[in-house]
Amino acid sequence: MLKSNIGNVDRILRLILGIALIALVFVGPQTPWGWLGLVPLLTGLWRTCPLYSLIGLNTCPRR
């Protein structure tokens, strides 16, 4: 299982950004680029970011 490396503030921002980008698919310009919102949404839900793991960044207070 992947270790959690996303803190609460980072997680909330990712969830909000993901939902906002996905909403662009249904309202607004209605472009398929909004589906990129799945990336921050899923990383926020799973509380782990593969990019953070690669560069050694951890915003989670738990170790």
N, C-alpha and C positions, 0 to 999 in steps of 0.2 A: 504494500500500500504506500502511496505517496505521502511524504511528510508535509504537514501544513506549513506554508511559508508566507501566508498573506494575513496581515493583521485586520482588525475589525474596520478601521477607517478605510483602508485599501479595498477591503471586500465590499463595503457599502458603495464606494465610488464605482467599482467595477460593475456591480449589479445595476446601479442607476444608469451608467453609460450603456451597458448591454441592452437594457430594456428600451432606452431612448433610441438607440440605433435600430433595433428591430422594429420599433414603432414607425420608423421612416419607410419601411416596406409597405405599410398599410395606409399611412396618411402622409401628407407632405409631398415630396417629389416622387415617391413610390418607385424608387430605384432598387435593384437587387443588391446594391452595395450595403444596404442596411443589414443584410444577413451577416456581415462581419461582426455585428453585435453579439453573435453567439460566442465568440472567443472570450470577451470579458465577462459575459454572463456565466459561461461554464466554469471559467477559472475562479470566479467569485463563489459559485455554488460549491465547487470542489475544494476551495480554500488552498489551492496549490497552483503555482505558475511555473511551467517548465523553463521559461526564460530566466526567472529569478533563480532557479536551481542551477542553470548554466553559469550565471555570473556570480553566484554566491550571495545573493541578496536575500534578506529575510526580514519582513516587517511584522512577523508574528511575535508577540511577547513571550509565548511559550517556547521552550527549547526541547 
